[in-house]
């Protein structure tokens, strides 16, 4: 599956200041790991964000957010944000910050 090149560049730019980020192709698009743990990814259909179970439950009530599925099965710790949900840079920053906060909370 392809990814959205514009969103890929936006995410790269926002994560560029970190020295603990690894970018690689996986989960149907391009993904980023932070401190060796998957953080987020970009596919052709949206932005995949790792929020943990509690974060997923809260995020699913927000506009433009749906469960992230892989092979037809939901991923408990991730949501998929549709492009309208991160069209503005401030919204993309907010989603990435939420994912980074979740990763930091897990130690």
N, C-alpha and C positions, 0 to 999 in steps of 0.2 A: 504494500500500500504506500502511496506517496504521502508527503506532508506538505504543509502550506509554507512556501519559502519565505514569505513576508513575516509570518509569525515566528518562524525559526530564527530569522535575523533579529527580531525584537527580543526574543528570549535570550539569545546569545549575548546581545548588548547588555541586557539587565544582569546577567550572571557573570559577565566578563571580569569584574573586579575580584571575584573569588578565586582562590587557588586550590580549592577542594572539589572542583566540578569536573566531571568527565562526561563527554557527549558521545553517544553511540546509537546506532540503528537498532531498534528493538520495539516490540509491542506495536507493530504496524506503522511505525513512523520514526521520528528522531527523539531520543530521550536523554535526559540529563540526570546524573546521579551526583549527590552531594555527600561527601564523606563516605563513599562506597554504598550509599543507599539511594534507591530510585526516588526522585523528587517530582519530576514532571516530564511531559512529552508533548509533542505536536504531531497530529495526524492530519489527514485531509479533512476530517470531520470536526476537529476541535482541539482543545487544550486538555490534556490529561493531567490531573493534579492529585498528588498524594496528600490526604488530609487525615488519615486514620479513621477508624470506625465512627467515633463521636463527631469528628469534623465532617464526615460524609453525611451523616444524619442531618446535621444542621444545614449543610450546603444544598441538599436536595430540595429544600423549601425555597431556594432562591431562583430568580428567573434565569433562564438559559443554561440550567444545570440538569444533568441526567446521570443515572448510574453508568459507570464505566464497565463495559463488558469485554470479555476476551473469550473467544470460542463459544459465544452464546451464554457465558456464565458471568454474573456480576463479580467485580473485584471489590472486596469489602473495604479497602482502604483508599480507593480512588474514585473521583468523579470525572465526568467529561463535561467541559464547559464549551458551549456552542460559541462560534465566533462573535456573535452580538454581545456576549458576556465579557469579552476582553478587547473590544474594538478600540476603546480609549486606552492610552498608555497607563493611566492611573488604575484602571481596572485590571490590566495585566499585572502590574506591580502588586496590587492587592492579592491576586491569586497566588503569585509566586511567594510573596511574603507569608501567606498562610501555610503554604507547603513547607517553607524553610522553618517556620515556627514549629510546625508539627515535628519535623525531623529533629530540631533542637530539643524538643520536649522529651524525646525518646532517649536522649543521651547519646 
